[in-house]
């Protein structure tokens, strides 16, 4: 699975397009970043940029955006409806596919440390990356906004940043974190009564008794002569957009007002719109599978995608996955030589012998290919086990058991890769003997790839065994590896003899 992270930084500029364009150019200058959306709001004097990509690309793009915003935006001159504390007000990282919330948390902390160190900007960590319970909530960090923070940051210990200096420059401060997908959603009413919209905001937001996953403010948008319920929906699966919209309609009717329109700031997950369609259209048995496009959008992974994933600054996929891929490639090359020979010699003993070899090679190719992602998942479980709390005796016991189980699984997978690689290697002498001479070098490459897969998998097994407390299990695994390596050495001798005769 491709590793994809979304980043949705909010910048305190929504009126000067040339400034926003320069910030966006800085973000997209990072190789591998895909720009998804740019929303400028003159009333709030704020822009929301949405981009995505592999973790490393998104990390670099976010830093470059923060840097350029600090150069172009002066917070001493900034005015707008939306709460803010800095030129780059908030930078959330959102896991989309192939990455965990823990991965995004680590990414947020790396970017935060770099922004504080290189740009001399105070950084506060929030949501899943927060280092203090009160900083989980973004509104708490932004209380009093830039003006209050400027007065308190050097004197109030509660205002001390996680990274960077305890003082503000014209760029203000930045809040960086990791969170689930969020929908920025605004609803406009046909009134300019600020008291009415503030009452509706109180009714809908969680902090004053409303929906659990809604943060809301009531604002007057003078340019439109209308009020706005400005919201962040932090979990659209548990608090759907249509439910929020319906409550606002009902509350507005109590005050003799109506909904004029609503708007999405940034992007919205497709499922949120599908849920709204299912609710309002009352379609029986409605599922995403009824949508035509859902059957036409299977993206094809490329070798470059996997190489990008391996090159990222995350621990998975790592050596174990690469070893499994090497084994799968060896099996694929073995199949290729069999297919070439069978296609040229449709009858005879060589074709008959290689048919059974082909069947086994294809079976091994499928098994080893499956181990590529399985190894990454297994190691991820090890990381998660080591992150478990260990404060109490009971927690220590549970953590120790979880680590043991995870390490055993992380040992099993590369051991199966090693076994599969030796089986592939065992097919190569037959292929060299029976296959067409022009494909001998391909068979040789298959052998070297299979041997490399064994060596790599063996290295991973030994690494995990060093951490396993079960000495009896460790001895069994080490003996099995020794026998596999001895068999592989014997097979490589046979292969190299064949190659010397043919090439």
C-alpha positions in Angstrom: 0.0 0.0 0.0 1.3 3.5 -0.9 2.2 5.7 2.0 0.2 8.9 1.7 0.0 11.8 4.2 -2.2 14.8 3.8 -1.2 18.2 5.1 -3.7 21.1 5.5 -1.7 24.2 6.7 -3.7 27.4 7.4 -2.0 30.7 6.6 -3.0 34.1 7.9 -3.4 35.7 4.5 -6.6 35.6 2.4 -6.6 38.9 0.6 -3.3 39.1 -1.3 -3.3 36.4 -3.9 0.3 37.0 -4.9 1.4 36.2 -1.3 -0.6 33.0 -1.2 0.8 32.0 -4.6 4.4 32.3 -3.4 3.6 30.2 -0.3 2.0 27.5 -2.5 5.0 27.6 -4.9 7.3 27.0 -2.0 5.3 24.0 -0.9 5.1 22.5 -4.3 8.8 23.0 -4.9 9.3 19.9 -2.7 9.7 16.9 -5.0 6.7 14.5 -4.7 4.2 16.9 -3.3 0.7 16.9 -5.0 -1.3 20.1 -4.6 -5.0 19.3 -4.0 -6.7 22.6 -3.2 -6.2 26.2 -2.3 -8.9 28.2 -0.5 -8.6 31.9 0.1 -11.1 33.7 2.4 -10.9 37.5 2.5 -13.4 37.8 5.4 -11.3 35.6 7.6 -8.1 36.8 6.0 -7.0 33.2 5.9 -6.0 30.6 3.3 -6.2 26.9 3.6 -3.8 24.8 1.4 -4.3 21.1 1.0 -1.5 18.9 -0.4 -0.5 15.2 -0.1 2.3 12.8 -0.9 4.8 10.4 0.6 5.7 11.3 4.2 9.2 12.7 3.3 7.8 14.9 0.5 5.0 16.3 2.7 7.4 17.0 5.5 9.7 19.0 3.3 6.8 20.8 1.6 5.3 21.8 4.9 8.6 23.3 6.2 9.1 25.3 3.0 5.6 26.7 3.3 6.1 27.8 6.9 9.4 29.4 5.9 8.0 31.4 3.0 4.9 32.5 5.0 7.3 33.8 7.8 9.1 35.9 5.2 5.9 37.4 3.6 3.3 37.8 6.5 3.6 40.4 9.3 1.3 39.4 12.1 1.5 42.9 13.6 -0.5 44.1 10.6 -2.9 41.2 10.3 -6.6 41.5 10.9 -9.3 38.9 10.3 -12.3 37.1 11.7 -10.7 33.8 12.4 -8.7 33.1 15.5 -4.9 32.9 14.8 -1.5 33.1 16.4 0.9 33.1 13.5 1.7 33.6 9.8 1.4 29.8 9.5 -1.3 29.4 12.1 -1.7 25.6 12.1 -0.1 22.6 10.3 -1.9 19.3 10.7 -0.7 16.1 9.3 -3.4 13.5 8.4 -2.8 9.8 7.7 -4.5 8.8 4.5 -3.1 5.4 3.5 -0.2 3.1 4.5 0.8 5.3 7.5 -0.4 5.3 11.1 -1.3 8.2 13.4 1.9 7.5 15.2 3.8 8.1 12.0 2.1 11.4 11.5 2.8 12.3 15.2 6.5 11.7 14.7 6.4 13.7 11.4 4.8 16.6 13.2 7.4 16.6 15.9 10.3 16.5 13.4 8.8 19.5 11.5 8.1 21.3 14.7 11.7 20.9 16.0 13.1 22.1 12.6 10.8 25.1 12.4 11.8 26.1 15.9 15.5 25.6 15.3 16.0 26.9 11.8 13.3 29.6 11.6 13.3 30.8 15.2 9.5 30.4 15.4 7.8 29.2 18.6 6.0 25.9 17.9 3.2 24.3 19.9 2.2 20.7 19.3 -1.5 19.8 19.3 -4.0 17.0 18.9 -2.3 13.6 18.7 1.2 15.2 18.9 0.4 17.2 22.0 2.9 17.0 24.9 0.4 18.4 27.4 -3.3 17.3 27.9 -4.5 20.9 27.6 -2.8 21.4 24.2 -4.8 18.6 22.5 -7.4 21.3 21.9 -6.3 23.9 19.3 -8.7 26.5 20.8 -6.8 26.4 24.1 -3.5 27.1 22.4 -5.0 30.0 20.4 -6.8 31.6 23.3 -6.4 35.4 23.2 -4.9 35.0 19.7 -1.6 36.5 18.6 -2.0 39.7 20.6 -2.3 37.9 24.0 0.4 35.4 23.1 2.8 38.2 22.3 2.4 39.6 25.9 2.4 36.3 27.7 4.9 34.0 26.0 8.0 35.1 27.8 6.4 35.3 31.3 3.7 32.7 31.6 5.0 29.1 31.9 1.8 27.7 30.4 2.7 29.6 27.2 6.2 28.1 26.8 6.4 26.5 23.4 7.4 22.9 22.7 10.1 24.0 20.3 11.7 27.3 19.4 12.1 30.6 21.4 9.8 31.9 24.1 9.3 35.1 22.2 7.5 36.3 19.0 8.8 37.9 15.9 6.5 39.2 13.1 5.7 35.6 12.0 4.1 34.9 15.4 3.9 31.2 16.5 2.8 28.0 14.7 0.8 25.1 15.9 1.8 21.7 14.4 0.1 18.3 15.0 -1.4 15.1 13.8 -5.1 14.5 13.5 -7.9 12.5 11.8 -9.5 14.0 8.6 -11.4 17.2 9.4 -14.1 19.0 7.5 -14.0 22.8 7.7 -17.7 23.6 7.2 -19.5 27.0 7.2 -23.3 27.6 7.2 -24.7 31.1 6.3 -28.0 32.5 7.6 -30.2 35.2 6.2 -29.7 37.5 9.2 -27.1 39.9 10.5 -28.0 39.2 14.1 -24.8 38.2 15.8 -26.6 37.1 18.9 -28.7 34.6 17.0 -25.7 32.9 15.3 -23.7 32.8 18.5 -26.7 31.0 20.2 -26.8 28.5 17.3 -23.1 27.9 17.6 -23.5 27.2 21.3 -26.2 24.7 20.5 -24.2 22.8 17.9 -20.6 22.7 19.4 -19.5 20.1 21.9 -18.0 22.4 24.5 -21.4 23.9 25.3 -23.5 20.8 25.0 -23.8 20.1 21.3 -22.4 17.4 19.0 -19.3 15.5 20.3 -17.1 16.2 17.2 -18.1 19.8 16.4 -16.2 23.0 17.1 -18.2 26.1 16.2 -18.1 29.9 16.3 -20.8 32.4 15.4 -19.4 35.2 13.2 -20.8 38.2 11.4 -19.6 38.5 7.8 -20.0 42.2 7.2 -19.3 42.0 3.4 -22.2 39.7 2.9 -24.5 41.2 5.5 -25.0 37.7 6.9 -24.0 35.6 9.9 -22.0 32.4 9.6 -21.8 29.3 11.8 -18.1 28.5 11.2 -17.2 24.9 12.2 -14.6 22.2 12.3 -16.1 18.7 12.1 -13.4 16.5 13.7 -15.0 13.1 13.1 -17.5 13.1 10.2 -18.2 9.4 10.7 -19.5 9.9 14.2 -21.0 13.3 13.7 -22.1 13.4 10.0 -22.3 16.7 8.1 -26.0 16.3 7.3 -26.9 15.9 11.0 -25.1 19.1 11.9 -26.8 20.9 9.0 -30.2 19.7 10.1 -29.7 21.0 13.6 -28.6 24.4 12.4 -31.7 24.6 10.2 -33.9 23.8 13.2 -32.2 26.1 15.6 -32.3 29.0 13.0 -36.0 28.5 12.5 -36.5 29.1 16.2 -35.2 32.7 15.7 -37.1 33.2 12.4 -34.0 32.7 10.2 -33.2 30.4 7.4 -30.1 28.8 5.9 -29.0 30.6 2.8 -26.1 28.3 1.8 -23.2 26.3 3.2 -19.6 25.9 2.1 -16.6 23.6 2.4 -13.2 25.1 3.1 -10.6 22.9 1.6 -11.6 19.3 0.7 -14.2 16.9 2.1 -13.9 13.1 2.1 -16.2 11.4 -0.5 -17.8 9.3 2.2 -19.2 12.4 4.0 -21.0 13.4 0.8 -22.2 9.8 0.2 -23.6 9.7 3.7 -25.4 13.0 3.1 -26.8 11.7 -0.2 -28.0 8.5 1.5 -29.7 10.5 4.2 -31.5 13.1 2.1 -32.4 10.8 -0.9 -33.5 7.9 1.4 -32.0 5.3 -0.9 -32.6 1.8 0.3 -29.5 -0.3 0.8 -27.2 2.6 -0.2 -23.5 1.7 -0.3 -20.5 3.3 -2.0 -20.5 0.4 -4.4 -23.6 1.9 -6.1 -21.4 4.8 -7.3 -20.2 4.2 -10.8 -16.8 5.8 -10.4 -15.9 3.6 -7.4 -15.5 0.7 -9.8 -13.1 2.6 -12.1 -10.6 4.0 -9.7 -8.1 1.3 -8.8 -4.7 3.0 -9.0 -1.9 0.9 -10.3 1.2 0.7 -8.1 4.5 1.1 -9.9 8.1 0.0 -9.0 8.8 3.7 -8.4 6.1 3.9 -5.8 7.7 1.1 -3.8 11.2 2.6 -4.1 9.8 6.0 -2.9 8.3 4.2 0.1 11.5 2.5 1.0 13.5 5.7 0.7 11.2 7.6 3.1 12.3 8.4 6.7 9.9 5.9 8.1 11.0 2.4 9.3 8.7 0.5 7.1 8.9 -0.9 4.5 12.5 -1.8 5.4 15.0 -4.6 4.9 12.6 -7.4 5.5 10.2 -6.2 2.8 13.0 -5.6 0.3 14.3 -9.1 1.0 10.8 -10.5 0.3 10.6 -8.5 -2.9 14.0 -9.8 -4.0 12.7 -13.4 -3.5 9.5 -12.6 -5.5 11.6 -11.2 -8.3 13.8 -14.3 -8.3 10.7 -16.4 -8.6 9.3 -14.2 -11.4 12.6 -14.5 -13.4 12.5 -18.3 -12.9 8.9 -18.3 -14.3 10.0 -16.2 -17.3 12.7 -18.6 -18.3 10.2 -21.5 -18.0 7.7 -19.7 -20.1 10.2 -18.8 -22.8 11.4 -22.4 -23.0 7.9 -23.9 -23.0 6.8 -21.4 -25.8 9.7 -22.4 -28.0 9.7 -26.1 -27.2 6.0 -27.0 -26.9 6.7 -30.7 -26.9 9.4 -32.8 -25.4 11.0 -33.6 -22.0 12.3 -30.0 -21.4 8.9 -28.5 -21.7 7.3 -31.2 -19.6 9.9 -30.8 -16.8 9.6 -27.1 -16.8 5.9 -27.1 -16.5 6.0 -28.3 -13.0 8.9 -25.9 -12.2 6.8 -23.1 -13.5 3.8 -24.0 -11.3 6.0 -24.0 -8.2 7.8 -20.8 -9.2 4.4 -19.0 -9.6 3.3 -20.3 -6.2 6.4 -19.0 -4.6 6.1 -15.7 -6.4 2.7 -15.1 -4.9 3.8 -16.2 -1.4 6.9 -14.0 -1.4 5.1 -11.0 -2.8 2.5 -11.2 0.0 5.4 -11.1 2.5 6.4 -7.6 1.3 3.5 -5.9 3.1 3.2 -8.6 5.7 6.8 -7.9 6.9 6.0 -4.1 7.1 2.9 -4.8 9.1 4.7 -7.2 11.5 7.4 -4.6 12.3 4.8 -1.9 12.7 3.3 -4.1 15.5 6.7 -4.3 17.2 7.0 -0.5 17.2 3.4 -0.2 18.6 4.2 -2.7 21.3 7.3 -0.8 22.4 5.2 2.3 22.7 2.8 0.8 25.2 2.8 2.4 28.7 4.9 0.8 31.4 4.1 2.8 34.5 2.4 0.2 36.6 3.3 -3.5 37.2 0.3 -4.6 35.2 1.2 -2.3 32.3 4.8 -3.6 32.3 3.5 -7.2 32.2 1.1 -6.4 29.4 3.8 -4.5 27.4 6.3 -7.4 27.8 3.7 -9.9 26.5 2.8 -7.6 23.6 6.5 -7.1 22.7 7.1 -10.9 22.9 4.2 -11.7 20.6 5.1 -8.9 18.1 8.7 -10.1 17.9 7.7 -13.7 17.3 5.5 -12.5 14.4 8.3 -10.3 13.1 10.6 -13.3 13.2 8.2 -15.7 11.5 7.7 -13.5 8.4 11.4 -13.2 7.4 11.9 -16.9 8.3 9.2 -17.7 5.7 11.0 -15.4 3.2 14.2 -17.3 3.8 12.5 -20.7 3.3 10.8 -19.4 0.1 14.1 -18.0 -1.2 15.9 -21.3 -0.8 13.0 -23.1 -2.6 13.3 -20.7 -5.5 17.1 -21.2 -5.6 16.4 -24.9 -5.7 14.5 -24.5 -9.0 17.3 -22.6 -10.8 19.6 -25.6 -11.5 16.8 -27.3 -13.3 16.0 -24.2 -15.3 19.6 -23.8 -16.3 19.8 -27.4 -17.4 16.4 -27.5 -19.3 15.9 -23.9 -20.2 16.9 -22.3 -23.5 20.6 -21.2 -23.5 19.8 -17.6 -24.4 18.1 -17.2 -21.0 20.9 -18.6 -18.9 21.9 -15.1 -17.6 18.3 -14.5 -16.5 18.3 -17.7 -14.6 21.6 -16.7 -13.0 20.2 -13.4 -11.9 17.3 -15.3 -10.4 19.8 -17.3 -8.4 21.7 -14.3 -7.1 18.4 -12.5 -6.2 17.2 -15.6 -4.3 20.5 -15.9 -2.5 20.3 -12.2 -1.6 16.8 -12.6 -0.4 17.9 -15.4 1.9 20.8 -13.4 3.3 18.6 -10.4 3.9 15.8 -12.4 5.5 18.3 -14.2 7.7 19.8 -10.9 8.9 16.3 -9.8 9.9 15.6 -13.0 11.7 18.9 -12.8 13.7 18.1 -9.2 14.6 14.7 -10.1 16.1 16.1 -13.2 17.8 18.5 -11.1 19.7 15.5 -9.4 21.4 13.4 -12.5 22.1 13.6 -13.7 25.7 12.5 -17.3 24.7 15.9 -19.0 24.5 14.5 -22.4 23.4 12.6 -20.8 20.5 15.7 -18.8 19.6 17.9 -22.0 19.3 15.3 -23.7 17.1 15.2 -20.7 14.7 19.0 -20.4 14.6 19.5 -24.1 13.8 16.9 -23.9 11.0 18.6 -20.8 9.5 21.9 -22.6 9.6 20.5 -25.5 7.6 18.9 -23.1 5.1 22.1 -21.2 4.6 24.1 -24.4 4.1 21.6 -25.6 1.5 21.7 -22.3 -0.3 25.5 -22.4 -0.4 25.4 -25.9 -1.9 22.8 -24.7 -4.6 24.9 -21.7 -5.5 27.8 -23.9 -6.2 25.7 -25.9 -8.6 24.3 -22.8 -10.2 27.7 -21.2 -10.7 29.1 -24.4 -12.3 26.2 -24.3 -14.8 26.8 -20.7 -15.6 30.5 -21.2 -16.1 29.7 -23.9 -18.7 27.0 -21.8 -20.5 28.3 -18.3 -20.4 
